[in-house]
């Protein structure tokens, strides 16, 4: 009997997706969507308890708790992966906001490590572990493309990442390398950063964004999976902000 019309093969059927920073937010939503598309997932995070809960909830192949900015720990993790891996998404890291006068230099340095050195380490380790034609997907942002007080560190990372990803795409080819640059995304991290200002920010974006809604983790996850499955895409940056850059004052 022929298969019913209208059904399709899951886009990631039989593949393995690693999500570094997969215990919450965009990483977690991408892991869920990858599973829906037929992939087995391996997730990492810093918090062992939260990671264990999330891995059990997902039915992940594996969960590994470690600090991804520690090159030795990251190397051990890649050494233990069941090669070949098909795709790696890196969402680990958080932005640093602070004016020069009261900057926490150590926190700022760590943020740059997460956004610049971590992709370099992952790309080096991916060679021989990620299959040819597989994908590395990194996250940056759009919010600091306009200069502003307290944005020096995050703006430096935002400006550097597209150039870094374009070069990595040549360095590790035929592994594909792409960058997702979200604006505001309604995640637990956003809630933590904004605190009591979160609802006001949501209301502002609903009223001003061209899409008239707030971008959520599922929106970014859909783009991440598309980058994994479309084999013509490499070396590029993909903005996903609901038109936030088009609106003054957002």
Backbone torsions as a table, in degrees:
resi	resn	phi	psi	omega
1	UNK	NA	133.5	-179.8
2	UNK	-73.7	154.3	180.0
3	UNK	-67.1	145.2	177.8
4	UNK	-57.4	140.0	177.9
5	UNK	-67.5	151.9	179.0
6	UNK	93.3	-13.5	177.4
7	UNK	-89.6	149.2	178.4
8	UNK	-131.9	156.3	174.8
9	UNK	-69.7	134.8	175.2
10	UNK	-53.7	137.3	-170.6
11	UNK	-65.7	-25.6	-178.4
12	UNK	-116.3	27.4	-175.1
13	UNK	-56.1	125.1	176.7
14	UNK	78.3	2.8	-177.5
15	UNK	-96.2	166.1	179.1
16	UNK	-119.1	128.0	-179.3
17	UNK	-116.9	126.0	175.5
18	UNK	-101.5	129.2	177.3
19	UNK	-118.1	109.5	177.6
20	UNK	-88.9	107.6	-169.2
21	UNK	97.0	46.9	-171.2
22	UNK	-105.8	14.9	-175.4
23	UNK	-94.3	-2.8	-179.9
24	UNK	-162.7	167.3	170.0
25	UNK	58.5	-136.1	-175.5
26	UNK	-61.8	-41.7	179.6
27	UNK	-60.8	-45.1	179.7
28	UNK	-63.8	-44.0	180.0
29	UNK	-64.7	-35.9	177.5
30	UNK	-67.9	-40.3	176.7
31	UNK	-60.5	-43.2	178.8
32	UNK	-61.9	-46.1	-178.3
33	UNK	-67.2	-38.9	177.8
34	UNK	-60.5	-40.4	176.6
35	UNK	-63.3	-42.8	177.7
36	UNK	-58.1	-33.2	179.4
37	UNK	-88.2	12.7	170.6
38	UNK	98.4	3.1	-176.5
39	UNK	-87.1	153.4	162.7
40	UNK	-88.7	143.3	-175.3
41	UNK	-122.2	145.6	172.5
42	UNK	-122.7	125.9	-176.3
43	UNK	-121.1	152.4	176.2
44	UNK	-129.0	162.6	176.1
45	UNK	-172.0	168.4	-179.1
46	UNK	-83.5	-35.1	-173.2
47	UNK	-88.3	108.5	-175.5
48	UNK	-60.1	-41.2	-177.4
49	UNK	-65.7	-48.2	179.4
50	UNK	-64.0	-39.2	179.4
51	UNK	-63.1	-43.5	179.5
52	UNK	-61.1	-43.2	179.2
53	UNK	-63.0	-44.4	-177.7
54	UNK	-67.5	-42.2	179.3
55	UNK	-62.1	-39.9	178.6
56	UNK	-67.3	-41.7	179.0
57	UNK	-61.2	-42.4	-179.2
58	UNK	-74.9	-27.2	-166.5
59	UNK	71.7	38.4	-177.6
60	UNK	-65.0	151.9	175.2
61	UNK	-61.0	-34.3	-177.0
62	UNK	-164.8	149.2	169.5
63	UNK	-125.5	137.3	-179.3
64	UNK	-130.4	122.2	-179.4
65	UNK	-98.7	116.6	176.6
66	UNK	-167.0	167.8	177.2
67	UNK	-87.7	111.3	-174.9
68	UNK	-65.6	-18.7	178.5
69	UNK	-81.9	-4.3	175.1
70	UNK	-86.6	107.9	-174.6
71	UNK	-58.3	-35.0	-179.8
72	UNK	-68.8	-44.3	178.3
73	UNK	-64.7	-40.1	178.5
74	UNK	-64.3	-41.4	178.2
75	UNK	-62.5	-42.0	178.2
76	UNK	-62.3	-40.5	179.3
77	UNK	-60.5	-47.4	180.0
78	UNK	-66.1	-35.9	178.3
79	UNK	-61.4	-30.8	-176.0
80	UNK	-91.5	-3.0	-179.6
81	UNK	-70.7	145.4	178.1
82	UNK	-80.0	82.6	-176.8
83	UNK	-62.0	149.9	0.7
84	UNK	-86.6	143.8	171.7
85	UNK	-91.4	148.8	-179.0
86	UNK	-92.8	-42.6	-174.1
87	UNK	-146.4	146.3	175.4
88	UNK	-130.0	126.6	172.3
89	UNK	-111.7	130.9	179.3
90	UNK	-114.0	111.9	175.9
91	UNK	-116.1	-0.4	-177.8
92	UNK	-61.1	144.7	177.0
93	UNK	117.3	158.6	179.1
94	UNK	-140.3	152.3	-179.7
95	UNK	-72.9	154.8	174.3
96	UNK	-115.9	124.5	175.9
97	UNK	-115.2	132.1	177.9
98	UNK	176.2	136.9	176.9
99	UNK	-73.3	155.3	-177.8
100	UNK	-56.5	-39.1	-173.8
101	UNK	-63.2	-32.9	-178.0
102	UNK	-124.0	29.4	-176.4
103	UNK	-68.8	135.2	169.4
104	UNK	-86.0	99.6	-171.7
105	UNK	-62.8	-37.4	-179.8
106	UNK	-66.4	-43.1	178.0
107	UNK	-65.4	-37.9	178.3
108	UNK	-65.0	-42.7	178.4
109	UNK	-61.9	-41.6	179.9
110	UNK	-63.2	-39.4	178.9
111	UNK	-62.2	-42.1	177.5
112	UNK	-66.7	-36.6	174.9
113	UNK	-58.4	-45.0	-177.6
114	UNK	-65.4	-37.0	-172.5
115	UNK	-95.0	-18.6	-179.2
116	UNK	-118.2	-51.0	-178.2
117	UNK	-74.7	-36.0	-180.0
118	UNK	-58.8	-48.0	176.0
119	UNK	-58.1	-36.5	178.4
120	UNK	-64.7	-46.0	178.6
121	UNK	-62.0	-43.7	-179.6
122	UNK	-62.6	-43.3	-179.5
123	UNK	-62.1	-41.8	178.5
124	UNK	-62.8	-42.7	-177.4
125	UNK	-74.3	-22.3	-177.6
126	UNK	-69.3	-29.3	-179.1
127	UNK	-64.6	120.9	-177.0
128	UNK	92.1	-12.0	178.0
129	UNK	-111.3	-43.3	175.4
130	UNK	-88.3	133.2	-176.4
131	UNK	-66.3	153.3	172.5
132	UNK	-56.3	133.1	-176.4
133	UNK	88.3	-9.1	174.0
134	UNK	-73.3	-174.9	-167.9
135	UNK	-133.9	141.1	163.3
136	UNK	-112.3	127.0	178.7
137	UNK	-122.6	124.1	179.6
138	UNK	-113.5	161.9	179.0
139	UNK	-118.3	138.5	172.3
140	UNK	-129.9	-125.9	179.6
141	UNK	-176.8	172.5	177.9
142	UNK	-116.1	-12.4	-167.9
143	UNK	-64.3	-26.8	-176.8
144	UNK	-102.9	18.0	177.0
145	UNK	-71.3	-23.8	172.9
146	UNK	-95.4	129.9	-179.6
147	UNK	-60.7	148.3	178.4
148	UNK	-166.5	160.7	178.8
149	UNK	-65.3	133.2	178.8
150	UNK	84.1	5.1	-174.8
151	UNK	-107.8	8.5	-172.2
152	UNK	-57.7	-47.3	-175.0
153	UNK	-70.6	-48.4	-178.2
154	UNK	-67.6	-32.6	177.6
155	UNK	-65.4	-38.5	178.4
156	UNK	-61.0	-44.9	178.2
157	UNK	-65.7	-41.6	179.8
158	UNK	-61.1	-39.7	-179.6
159	UNK	-73.1	-34.9	-174.4
160	UNK	-78.5	-32.3	-170.4
161	UNK	-61.3	-44.6	178.7
162	UNK	-58.3	-41.0	178.3
163	UNK	-66.4	-40.8	179.0
164	UNK	-61.7	-46.8	-177.4
165	UNK	-65.3	-39.1	178.3
166	UNK	-61.7	-40.4	178.9
167	UNK	-71.9	-39.4	177.7
168	UNK	-61.9	-34.5	179.7
169	UNK	-61.1	-33.3	175.7
170	UNK	-77.9	-38.6	-175.7
171	UNK	-65.0	-39.6	-172.3
172	UNK	-108.7	7.2	177.8
173	UNK	-52.4	142.7	12.5
174	UNK	-88.6	9.2	166.7
175	UNK	-62.1	136.7	-179.2
176	UNK	-93.8	144.1	-177.9
177	UNK	-131.6	125.9	179.8
178	UNK	-138.7	162.5	-177.0
179	UNK	-125.9	131.9	172.0
180	UNK	-103.0	130.1	-179.5
181	UNK	-120.5	92.5	177.8
182	UNK	-81.1	158.2	163.0
183	UNK	-88.8	-139.4	176.1
184	UNK	-65.8	130.9	174.4
185	UNK	-126.4	134.1	-174.6
186	UNK	-79.7	84.7	-176.7
187	UNK	-122.3	168.3	173.0
188	UNK	-57.4	-33.5	178.0
189	UNK	-65.5	-41.9	177.2
190	UNK	-61.5	-40.8	178.2
191	UNK	-62.1	-40.2	179.4
192	UNK	-66.4	-41.8	-177.3
193	UNK	-70.7	-37.3	-174.9
194	UNK	-91.4	-25.0	179.2
195	UNK	57.1	-125.2	-176.9
196	UNK	-71.1	-7.6	179.3
197	UNK	-91.6	1.0	-173.8
198	UNK	-62.4	-48.7	-176.9
199	UNK	-62.8	-38.6	178.5
200	UNK	-64.6	-38.3	178.5
201	UNK	-65.7	-43.7	176.9
202	UNK	-58.5	-46.4	-178.5
203	UNK	-62.3	-41.0	178.9
204	UNK	-61.1	-44.6	-177.6
205	UNK	-69.3	-39.4	177.1
206	UNK	-60.5	-34.3	-176.9
207	UNK	-81.4	-25.7	-171.2
208	UNK	-112.8	-27.7	-178.4
209	UNK	-65.8	143.0	176.5
210	UNK	-57.1	-30.2	-179.1
211	UNK	-82.8	-9.0	177.0
212	UNK	58.3	33.0	173.0
213	UNK	-157.6	167.8	179.9
214	UNK	-90.6	139.1	176.5
215	UNK	-72.0	134.1	-179.7
216	UNK	-115.3	171.0	-179.6
217	UNK	-57.1	-34.6	-178.9
218	UNK	-63.9	-32.5	177.5
219	UNK	-63.3	-44.2	-179.5
220	UNK	-70.3	-37.7	178.1
221	UNK	-60.4	-40.6	180.0
222	UNK	-62.1	-39.2	177.3
223	UNK	-67.6	-41.2	-180.0
224	UNK	-60.2	-45.0	179.9
225	UNK	-66.8	-36.5	176.2
226	UNK	-60.9	-41.6	178.9
227	UNK	-65.4	-30.1	176.6
228	UNK	-70.6	-33.9	-170.9
229	UNK	-96.3	-23.3	-179.8
230	UNK	-89.5	103.0	-170.2
231	UNK	-78.1	1.9	176.8
232	UNK	-91.5	-2.9	-170.8
233	UNK	-104.2	122.6	173.3
234	UNK	-159.5	149.0	173.5
235	UNK	76.7	14.5	-172.2
236	UNK	-120.2	163.6	177.4
237	UNK	-112.8	132.2	-177.2
238	UNK	-119.4	111.1	178.0
239	UNK	-76.7	142.0	174.0
240	UNK	-145.4	93.8	-174.2
241	UNK	-139.4	11.2	178.9
242	UNK	66.0	18.0	-178.0
243	UNK	88.4	15.7	-176.0
244	UNK	-58.4	-36.8	-179.4
245	UNK	-70.8	-14.3	-178.4
246	UNK	-86.0	-10.8	-171.8
247	UNK	-112.7	120.7	179.2
248	UNK	-62.8	133.6	173.7
249	UNK	87.4	6.8	177.9
250	UNK	-104.4	NA	NA
